Amino acid sequence: MTEFKEVETTELPDSRGHFGAYGGRFVAETLVSALDELDRVYRMLRDDADFQQEFDWDLAHYVGRPSPLYYAERLSQRAGGARIFLKREDLNHTGAHKINNTVGQALLAKHMGKKRIIAETGAGQHGVASATVAARFGMSCHVFMGEEDIRRQSLNVYRMKLLGAEVIPVTSGSRTLKDAMNEAMRDWVTNVDDTFYIIGTAAGPHPYPMLVRDFQCVIGREARMQCLEQAGQLPDALVACVGGGSNAIGLFHPFLEDESVAMYGVEAGGLGLSTGKHAAPLSDGRPGVLHGNRTYLMEDENGQILHTHSVSAGLDYPGVGPEHSWLKDSGRVTYVTADDDEAMVAFHNLTLEEGIMPALESSHAVAYAMQLAGQMRPEQVVVVNLSGRGDKDIHTVAERDGLQM
Amino acid sequence: MSRIENRFAQLKAAGRCGLVPYIVAGDPAPGYTVAMMHALVANGADIIELGVPFSDPMAEGPAIQLGHERALMHGVGLRDVIAMVGEFRETDSVTPVLLMGYTNPIEAMGYSHFANTASVAGIDAVLTVDMPPEELEGFDRILRDHDIDNVLLVSPTTSDERITQIVGLARGFIYFVSLKGVTGAGHLDVEAVAADYQRLRAQTQLPLAVGFGIKDVAAVKAVGAIADAVVVGSALVELMGAIDRDLSATEAVIDIARLVSEMRAGLDTLESAE
């Protein structure tokens, strides 16, 4: 754990959006000026006390922060080792961590005078969170969603419509999150003058990975204070699921310089890494360029992006935020996987032991955290990011358990 | 003199506007591509722009996306595309060929390996849509070492300051994106193109090709009246999608050859205006 110290990890990215070899801005020329403008405005507002106050006020009174850090005693007993604490992002307004970021980006849109919001969504959580803030700010909202995901997440589709958003089905490619992101980029390049693109994860062209991370860092800042208060110590380990990786980077980043804190990012192992049917680019991919940034990807020998598989739509993405690629190579964060079955078991365990129904995305983190805690000592502390609630997944769970609803 | 320089010099001497048809390599199947390239040349193409199939072609509209998907159904990759150009070069050593594609297939092959192979095959230039000047440095040096031109994009949103930077790096010609949008978009505004074109012309003597949203003979003529060359893609790729697969490659090219030759004839009526 010494190598990463050579560069001040917390100072990244550099001025052009690079985290070491990763990140950057790989977009068509038409979008460069819009990204420059966003970067300029964001850097100005980031250090602006009024803007920060506005953001903090919204997080407190609209999102409902701080979210609790909850000691899951019965789950810990079941794991049989370290004490497991849950960072309850599932209790946020709209039921996931996604709202932290959409509130931040909607404020940016407001300051930039943009009235039209576009977003991509996989599970629908980011789409709902974008539609929510658009409703609140009186902006029009257009959400791109893969046809396959629309089928899997019909409840969220209806929520977005109730919130006044237009949900645009994406029928190209694999009809999931990556294709929705392509389509959102195509819309943005066409409507670049009046449109703000709210990217839902800490990926995409610079400055998105940086600003999404910054908006999500409230998770880690709170968790750090709460853990010191409740457990009287820093956590020994942090665990978060990684699709694009925004909930994970939000939890990890404020702890990066606490060398005693181990960090684990849990990717979607799908049907198992050896089957190739998974969504784990950091565990079983290689660096490449997609959606505006250089990062680990799932790709074939021709550089074509592979279809991914995960029981959770929110992790079903062939890339990952560039900062995670950097943190993997530097060794600061360890990336592991939990497969579909392990996530399902964790879903049931947490529901039965604590009366908390996690999103299937977050269930991946819970699955690994229970394994990890089982190998740790009882005085040690594991903090798990419970990034979202599971209501949206009940149909998927029922279907897998062989039930008709 | 490179093939591209030579071609633009010829066009200039003849007072003609260049015609640059775009097709996706391997669309609708690999067997059609080389025959199609020769047919394009026979019907008036001055430069051929060959799309490299990619799973996530973010800058493309629906017509060209489908072209990429058709080629990918046959597993056509960058190595295959380069081999097709090699085959084309067996009987055509003068028509410049530009590859247009995305960064990832080139990264997957490796910059140096790509540049070596492409240069041997007779590829003249590369346009990497999602690699703006900021990310270009290493790749550009390798292309330069292999005498492959690096064709860069300028768009209506490009500031004068960036234009200075881009024209300093570009080689061969500059590709001016006619509109804010994707390929095949329906909102071409020729007057706006003319204004931006002048902004760009004021900073460079490199040839300027204009593309995106130029779909028919009338649009080709309107843009051709101001540009050094006109790029036509979606209209041709749509016809590729309609090809009856029972036809031989030579029969299959007839509709596309006809459209290209009509566009060429349209451009040639402009000659006197030069």
Interface residues (C-beta under 8 A of the other chain):
Chain A: R16 G24 R25 F26 V27 A28 E29 T30 L31 V32 S33 A34 S172 G173 K178 D179 N182 M185 R186 V189 T190 N191 V192 D193 P287 G288 V289 L290 H291 G292 L297 E299 E301 N302 G303 Q304 I305
Chain B: P53 F54 S55 D56 P57 M58 A59 E60 G61 P62 Q65 E69 L72 G75 G77 L78 R79 Y102 T103 N104 P105 I106 E107 A108 M109 V129 D130 M131 P132 E134 E135 L152 L153 V154 S155 P156 T157 T158 S159 R162 I166 V177 K180 G181 V182 A185
